[in-house]
Amino acid sequence: MRFSAVAAALLPVGVAFAQTTHVVQVGGNASLTYTPNQLTGVANGDVIQFQFLDKNHTVTQSTFAAPCSNITDATGAVTGVDSGYQFVDPAATSFPVWQITINNASTPLWFYCRQAKHCQAGMVFAVNPTAEKTFDAFKTNAAASTSVNGSPAAAAGNTTSSTPASGSSAAAAPSGTGAAVGTGATSGSTPSPSASGTSGAGNGAGSLQFTSGAALLSLAGLSLGLLL
């Protein structure tokens, strides 16, 4: 009887650690891709780990209807998770790693690279796409988008004083220019307002950031399960 009680008490602990880590490569071979570009069967508590292999990319959350734009609230503040720009030196032997924990797997999640027009070029990513909202439809929407650097083209010149993500090699630079398109340069790109790895409300994912080698830098897990 006592053994049964102990086993029952430990069961929730075992369940809490029953998570899967999915690895996604960002860039690599000078390509504007996430590999794989979509994941299915991702469950609550699963971790998606993004490994940045080259250039200067982001993993930024968007919506199905607006694939190349940041998720914002009524005030214009960015509320979706965002890795910030992760610059990789061509001679690098270690690479930035950033990850999110899925808090609400009941609805698809959509992501893109907000560097210049990488999104329009097909650098998009989906978690649990559905028959109604497919990855291919999301990618087609992205190709037709007029957004640049995560905002509508008319607002692309907006500036920010935010600093790069902790542990990122990206350097602060003139904001809103997106000039470092595919070059791997440390200048001319816009640091994200949420580059510290904090997550916004209603995005279905919490974020965790560390560098390869990996000291834990930041963790957030806020989610209201907003349908995107």
N, C-alpha and C positions, 0 to 999 in steps of 0.2 A: 504493500500500500504506500509506504513511504517512497519507494523507488518511483512508483507511478506519479506521485505528486511532484517529485523533482523533475521527472521527464516532462511533465505537462508545463511546469514553470519555465523550463529551458526552451520549449518549442518556439515561442515567439522570437527568442533571440536568434535561433537558427533561421527562421523565416526572414528576419530582418536582413540577414547577410546573403540571402539567396538572390543575388543580382548578377547580371551579365554585363561585361564590358565590351562594347563594340568599338573597333578601331577604324578611324577614317583618316586617310592621307589627304592633306591639303596641298595642291600643286604637285610638284614632282615631275621630272622630265620636261620642265618648262611648259607644262600644260595648265590650262585654266579649268581645272576639274577638281572635284572631290571624288575620292575612290574608296569605297563605292559611293555613287551619287544618291543612293536612297537606301533606307533600312526598313524592313518590315518585321512585324512580330516583336517590336520593342515593348517592354513591359514597364510598369511603374517600378521605380527604384533602379532601373538599368542605367548604366553610365555610357555615354558616348565620348570617346577620347579622340581629339583631333590632333594630328601630328603635322606640323607645318614644315614642309620640305624645301621650299625655295621662294624667292621673290619677296613680296610684301602683301600678304592676303589677310582677310578677316573671315570669321564665321559669325554672321549677323542674322538675327531672327527677323523674318518678315511675315506677310500673310499670303495666302493663295491668290487673292485678288490683286495685290500690289507686291509682286515678287522682289523688286529691286529697291524697296523703300523700308526704312526703319519703322518699327512699331512705335507709335507715340501716343501720349494721352492728349486730353483736350488743350493742355497748355503747350504742347509741342515737345515735351520732355520724352526722351527715349525710354521705353519701358520693356522692350524685348532684350533678351540676353545678347551679348556682343563680346567677342574675344578681343576687340581692338586690333589695330594693325600689328602683325607679327612679322617683322623683318628678319630675313635669313640671309646672312652673308654668304656669297658664293663659295667662300673657303671654309664655311662652318663645318665642324665635326660633331656638334651637338645641336639639337633642334628644339624649338619651342613646342610645348604640349599644353593644350587647354581642353577642359572637359566639362560636360554638363551632366546633371542627373535628371532623369525624366520623372516628374512628379505627377503628370496627368497624361497617360498614354491613350486616353479614350478619344482623342481628336488628333488629326495630323498636325505636324509641326513643320515649318518651312524656313529655310535658311539660304543665304547667298553671300558672295564676296562683294563688299561695297567699294572696292578699289576701282575708281574710274568706271568703265563699262564692262568689267569682268562678268557681271551678272548677265548682261545682254548677250555676252559671248558664250553663255551656257554654264557659268560657274555657280550652280545652284544645287541644293541638297534638301532631301525630304525625309521625314520620319513618319512611318505608318501612313503613307498615302492610301487613298481609298479608290473604289471603282468610280465614285462621283468626282473626286478630286485626285486626279492621277499626277504622277511625276511628269509625264510627258506634257500634259496640259499646263502645268506650272512652268516648265521650261519654255514652252511656247509663249506664255504670257510674259515671261522675262525677256525674251527676244524682242518683244514689241514695246517694252517699257521705255519711257523717256527720262526716267530718274537717273541721276548721276551722283555718285558718292553717298547713296542712301537717302537722298532727298529729291523732290521734284526738280527738274532742270532749272526752273526759275529761282529756286532757293539754293542752288549749288554754291553760291558765293558766301553763304553764311559762315561765320567764324566761330571758333571755340577756343577756350584757353585751357582745355583739359590736357592732362599729361598722359603719356603712354602707359600701357599696362605695366604693373610691377612684374619684373622678370622678362619683359619684352625688350628686344634690341632696338625697337623703333625709336627714333629720336623725335623730339618736338620740332615742328616745322610750321611754316605758314599754313593756315587752316583753309580748308575748302577748295584746295587747288587740284588735288589728285594727280599731280604732275608725274609722280613716280610710277607710271603705268608699266608694269612688267619689268622694271629695271632692277629691283632689289635695292634701290637707293634708300637712304635713310631720310631724305628730305622730300618735301612736296606732297606728303600725305597727311591725312587728317586723323589725329588721335580720337578715339571714341569717347563720348561722355561716360560710357559704362565700361571703359577699358580695364577697370580694377577687378573685374570679375564679379561684380554684384549683379543680381538678377532683378528684373522688374516684376511687378504684380501682373498676374493674369497671363503669363506666357507659357505655363506648362512645363517649365524647366528651371532648375537651379543650376548655378554655374560654379565651377571650381577651376582655379588656375594654378599651374606650377610650371617650372622649367624642367627640361630633361635633366635628370640627376636628382632631382625633384624634391625641393623643399616646398612644403605647403604654404601658399601665399594667401589665398582668400577663398571663402566659401559662403554661398547664399543659397537658400532653398525656398524662396517665396513663390507661391503660385495660387492663383484663383481659378485656374482651369478655364480661361476664356476660350471660346470656340473661335478658331482662326480660319 
